[in-house]
Amino acid sequence: MTHEKSSQLEVDALVLGAGVGGLCAAARLSHLGFRTLLVEAGERVGGRAGTEVIDGFHINTGAIAIEPGGVLEETFDLVGAPFDLRQPSPAASFRLSGKRVDVSRGGWGFLLNGLTKRAAGIMATMAEAKQGKLPDEDLTTQAWVAGFTGNETVHAIFRNLCAAIFAVNADELPARAFLTYFTQKGAFRRFGYCPRGTGGLFGELTTAIQRRGEVWLESPVEGIVVEDGRVRGARIRHGSDCIEVSARYVVSNLGPRATVALAGEQGFSPDYLQTMRKLIRPTANIAIHLASPEPLFDDPGIVTFGKTERLCNMANLSATCPELAPEGWHLYVAYAVPVPAMGDFDAEHESELALQDLRAEFANFDQARVLAIRVMRGDWPAQRTCAGFDMPQATPVAGLWNVGDGVKEYGEGGTQACAETARRVVEAIIAEDGRQHDH
């Protein structure tokens, strides 16, 4: 009979989950001199921004496009990790009725003016949003667009933009969140791919953490310890051992719901629990990874579609990073968002609708090879909550913080949003800690 071993470890900061938020938080804390331990239940880092290899193809587990020039790149620079990206040019285009529309120079105005006489009204409202004049929270993006035009192609474009960025449909996303992102945030004007896959990029943060701290893979969290209103650490399964890790600060990248479940609801205020149940709305998408001996399209970046059933956008990965595919193959990933994206749906049916869209868009699609179809939902969602419905990063438990895509700043999305939560949480920890740390 094998007896379970139990031991103890003391650190300054314990980070739970090696997704983008957890990696960025652990990298910053370790760099600042906190004794830091990052634990991850899976066998690789990156979470929904990781990479696995299938038959020689580098398949990303979620995020593919990484924005340079923001808080994410700042994190890499701070800790001395290489930020290895190649930027496609043009970065983005639209495909309307089988024809390519390049908006890299003309932008929104160029796109919409060719579709509706009401484009000026849409552009004026977006200009007002840039100055902070935003619609009420209960107005959906679909309803906002309908206030200007009934043009089906315009509605399809906005639906697919909501789907591509936020993994929701236009009738599910507040127009306030949509406009905040596209007028005040980065809005993916520039992005790049890592030639080793997204997980290869975030592996560089692991190396940076390990200069001063530790990273444990395949080490699930069994419980978060809370006493007298303050976090004391967590119980970690590490190999055959159950490690009692004591920590002054615990940063969770597991999502607010999982964090509460691991710590026990009794440690949280009724208001916090009620807010969490009201706000947290996980979103879903369907990623179709495919390879083709012949090009499906020539654009090196991401193409957003017009009128489709479910397909919203598609990335040409190997045009910019041929290392991601075996020689002679073109590697793509297409994204679709089910209806509804924040409720129950038939995954098989929704996936088939997306495949039908691909067949309709590309006459030579049948010669392509589908490598994997991944439905992101439930405990492995596209986003832990829809933009505009995020929880605060702080919790009622002293020393316990959340990072990641369940606690984003308003109207933000993607890996940049997760890195921003990490920066804010680390700043709050430094302010509370009151000690001088090495840089």
WOLIN-V714620 format. One record per residue. RES is the residue in three letters. PHI is phi in whole degrees, -180 to 180 (* if undefined). PSI is psi in whole degrees, 0 to 359 (NA if undefined). Layout:
{{RES:PHI:PSI} {RES:PHI:PSI}}
//
This chain:
{{MET:*:135} {THR:-93:127} {HIS:-97:135} {GLU:-68:134} {LYS:-93:144} {SER:-129:131} {SER:-143:175} {GLN:-126:152} {LEU:-147:142} {GLU:-118:130} {VAL:-135:170} {ASP:-80:315} {ALA:-134:131} {LEU:-115:124} {VAL:-112:128} {LEU:-106:112} {GLY:100:125} {ALA:-104:41} {GLY:-76:188} {VAL:-61:316} {GLY:-62:316} {GLY:-67:317} {LEU:-62:315} {CYS:-66:319} {ALA:-65:313} {ALA:-65:321} {ALA:-65:317} {ARG:-67:315} {LEU:-64:315} {SER:-61:316} {HIS:-61:326} {LEU:-83:2} {GLY:98:3} {PHE:-74:135} {ARG:-69:110} {THR:-120:135} {LEU:-123:126} {LEU:-109:126} {VAL:-118:143} {GLU:-139:131} {ALA:-72:331} {GLY:-83:181} {GLU:-95:359} {ARG:-145:160} {VAL:-89:169} {GLY:109:333} {GLY:58:236} {ARG:-83:19} {ALA:-133:35} {GLY:-101:185} {THR:-144:140} {GLU:-129:161} {VAL:-109:126} {ILE:-123:113} {ASP:52:38} {GLY:89:354} {PHE:-97:134} {HIS:-88:108} {ILE:-104:122} {ASN:-82:142} {THR:-84:2} {GLY:179:260} {ALA:-63:140} {ILE:-123:324} {ALA:-99:123} {ILE:-114:128} {GLU:-85:130} {PRO:-86:167} {GLY:82:3} {GLY:-117:204} {VAL:-68:333} {LEU:-66:309} {GLU:-64:325} {GLU:-59:320} {THR:-64:314} {PHE:-60:315} {ASP:-63:319} {LEU:-58:318} {VAL:-98:3} {GLY:76:33} {ALA:-102:136} {PRO:-67:136} {PHE:-106:84} {ASP:-90:91} {LEU:-127:148} {ARG:-120:127} {GLN:-97:123} {PRO:-72:152} {SER:-140:119} {PRO:-73:153} {ALA:-73:322} {ALA:-142:149} {SER:-150:171} {PHE:-117:152} {ARG:-123:107} {LEU:-118:121} {SER:53:40} {GLY:80:2} {LYS:-114:143} {ARG:-82:135} {VAL:-124:113} {ASP:-90:118} {VAL:-108:15} {SER:-63:334} {ARG:-105:316} {GLY:-85:338} {GLY:67:204} {TRP:-57:316} {GLY:-59:315} {PHE:-62:317} {LEU:-66:310} {LEU:-77:327} {ASN:-62:332} {GLY:-81:358} {LEU:-120:328} {THR:-147:146} {LYS:-74:348} {ARG:-95:15} {ALA:-60:323} {ALA:-61:321} {GLY:-66:318} {ILE:-63:315} {MET:-65:323} {ALA:-65:319} {THR:-66:323} {MET:-68:324} {ALA:-65:321} {GLU:-66:321} {ALA:-63:324} {LYS:-63:332} {GLN:-90:3} {GLY:101:0} {LYS:-89:106} {LEU:-123:152} {PRO:-70:169} {ASP:-64:156} {GLU:-64:331} {ASP:-87:0} {LEU:-86:120} {THR:-79:163} {THR:-63:320} {GLN:-61:315} {ALA:-66:323} {TRP:-63:314} {VAL:-65:320} {ALA:-62:337} {GLY:-69:345} {PHE:-110:320} {THR:-155:152} {GLY:-104:7} {ASN:-58:123} {GLU:-66:324} {THR:-68:320} {VAL:-62:315} {HIS:-62:321} {ALA:-64:320} {ILE:-62:313} {PHE:-67:324} {ARG:-62:315} {ASN:-73:333} {LEU:-68:317} {CYS:-59:317} {ALA:-67:316} {ALA:-67:319} {ILE:-89:317} {PHE:-112:355} {ALA:59:42} {VAL:-142:168} {ASN:-88:161} {ALA:-64:334} {ASP:-85:3} {GLU:-112:343} {LEU:-102:129} {PRO:-61:134} {ALA:-59:329} {ARG:-61:318} {ALA:-70:318} {PHE:-59:311} {LEU:-69:325} {THR:-60:315} {TYR:-66:311} {PHE:-79:345} {THR:-112:339} {GLN:-122:345} {LYS:-108:191} {GLY:-67:322} {ALA:57:27} {PHE:52:43} {ARG:-70:327} {ARG:-133:143} {PHE:-159:167} {GLY:-144:169} {TYR:-112:149} {CYS:-91:131} {PRO:-68:353} {ARG:-109:13} {GLY:87:158} {THR:-58:322} {GLY:-62:328} {GLY:-63:322} {LEU:-63:313} {PHE:-76:344} {GLY:-62:334} {GLU:-65:328} {LEU:-70:327} {THR:-59:314} {THR:-60:319} {ALA:-65:319} {ILE:-62:319} {GLN:-72:352} {ARG:-65:326} {ARG:-127:338} {GLY:-121:199} {GLU:-131:152} {VAL:-129:123} {TRP:-111:121} {LEU:-94:164} {GLU:49:45} {SER:-133:82} {PRO:-71:154} {VAL:-87:129} {GLU:-100:341} {GLY:-179:148} {ILE:-103:131} {VAL:-93:123} {VAL:-126:129} {GLU:-136:133} {ASP:52:41} {GLY:80:5} {ARG:-129:144} {VAL:-71:141} {ARG:-117:349} {GLY:145:208} {ALA:-158:161} {ARG:-100:123} {ILE:-119:131} {ARG:-85:114} {HIS:-128:102} {GLY:65:230} {SER:-91:2} {ASP:-102:150} {CYS:-108:111} {ILE:-99:125} {GLU:-88:104} {VAL:-99:117} {SER:-94:139} {ALA:-152:143} {ARG:-73:327} {TYR:-129:135} {VAL:-123:125} {VAL:-114:120} {SER:-105:127} {ASN:-107:23} {LEU:-94:353} {GLY:97:146} {PRO:-55:319} {ARG:-64:313} {ALA:-66:324} {THR:-62:314} {VAL:-64:317} {ALA:-62:321} {LEU:-75:330} {ALA:-91:339} {GLY:94:130} {GLU:-62:335} {GLN:-63:340} {GLY:-85:356} {PHE:-116:148} {SER:-70:152} {PRO:-57:322} {ASP:-63:318} {TYR:-64:315} {LEU:-64:320} {GLN:-65:317} {THR:-63:318} {MET:-61:315} {ARG:-66:330} {LYS:-79:319} {LEU:-86:313} {ILE:-65:115} {ARG:-134:90} {PRO:-61:142} {THR:-108:165} {ALA:-131:152} {ASN:-149:173} {ILE:-126:120} {ALA:-104:124} {ILE:-111:109} {HIS:-92:126} {LEU:-144:153} {ALA:-128:150} {SER:-144:137} {PRO:-72:339} {GLU:-113:147} {PRO:-64:138} {LEU:-86:323} {PHE:-156:164} {ASP:-98:342} {ASP:-58:133} {PRO:-82:349} {GLY:-104:226} {ILE:-114:131} {VAL:-103:128} {THR:-102:135} {PHE:-92:163} {GLY:-91:245} {LYS:-77:110} {THR:-139:166} {GLU:-77:310} {ARG:-137:330} {LEU:-62:131} {CYS:-113:315} {ASN:-155:173} {MET:-155:136} {ALA:-111:137} {ASN:-98:97} {LEU:-81:315} {SER:-75:345} {ALA:-64:325} {THR:-97:325} {CYS:-127:80} {PRO:-62:341} {GLU:-64:342} {LEU:-74:347} {ALA:-133:153} {PRO:-61:156} {GLU:-57:137} {GLY:90:0} {TRP:-119:148} {HIS:-108:131} {LEU:-111:131} {TYR:-133:160} {VAL:-136:129} {ALA:-111:143} {TYR:-118:139} {ALA:-131:151} {VAL:-119:127} {PRO:-73:168} {VAL:-119:116} {PRO:-81:163} {ALA:-91:343} {MET:-119:39} {GLY:-160:190} {ASP:-76:143} {PHE:-152:163} {ASP:-88:104} {ALA:-62:320} {GLU:-66:317} {HIS:-66:314} {GLU:-64:322} {SER:-65:321} {GLU:-66:323} {LEU:-62:321} {ALA:-65:319} {LEU:-65:323} {GLN:-63:321} {ASP:-60:316} {LEU:-63:319} {ARG:-65:323} {ALA:-71:326} {GLU:-78:326} {PHE:-126:114} {ALA:-63:333} {ASN:-101:23} {PHE:-64:329} {ASP:-65:341} {GLN:-86:357} {ALA:-81:157} {ARG:-110:121} {VAL:-81:114} {LEU:-82:322} {ALA:-166:147} {ILE:-122:116} {ARG:-113:122} {VAL:-98:117} {MET:-99:113} {ARG:-161:171} {GLY:61:238} {ASP:-76:348} {TRP:-128:67} {PRO:-84:169} {ALA:-69:318} {GLN:-138:139} {ARG:-66:334} {THR:-153:153} {CYS:-65:144} {ALA:-55:136} {GLY:96:354} {PHE:-128:36} {ASP:-87:150} {MET:-83:163} {PRO:-70:156} {GLN:-72:325} {ALA:-76:151} {THR:-119:167} {PRO:-67:347} {VAL:-88:120} {ALA:-60:133} {GLY:84:357} {LEU:-110:124} {TRP:-129:153} {ASN:-109:144} {VAL:-130:168} {GLY:108:195} {ASP:-89:19} {GLY:-106:354} {VAL:-136:36} {LYS:-66:159} {GLU:-70:156} {TYR:-58:130} {GLY:77:9} {GLU:-96:163} {GLY:-157:163} {GLY:80:188} {THR:-65:329} {GLN:-61:320} {ALA:-64:321} {CYS:-67:319} {ALA:-64:325} {GLU:-67:321} {THR:-62:322} {ALA:-65:316} {ARG:-60:315} {ARG:-66:319} {VAL:-67:317} {VAL:-64:321} {GLU:-61:320} {ALA:-67:322} {ILE:-66:317} {ILE:-61:316} {ALA:-63:321} {GLU:-74:322} {ASP:-65:318} {GLY:73:6} {ARG:-102:157} {GLN:-86:130} {HIS:-118:153} {ASP:-67:147} {HIS:-113:NA}}
//
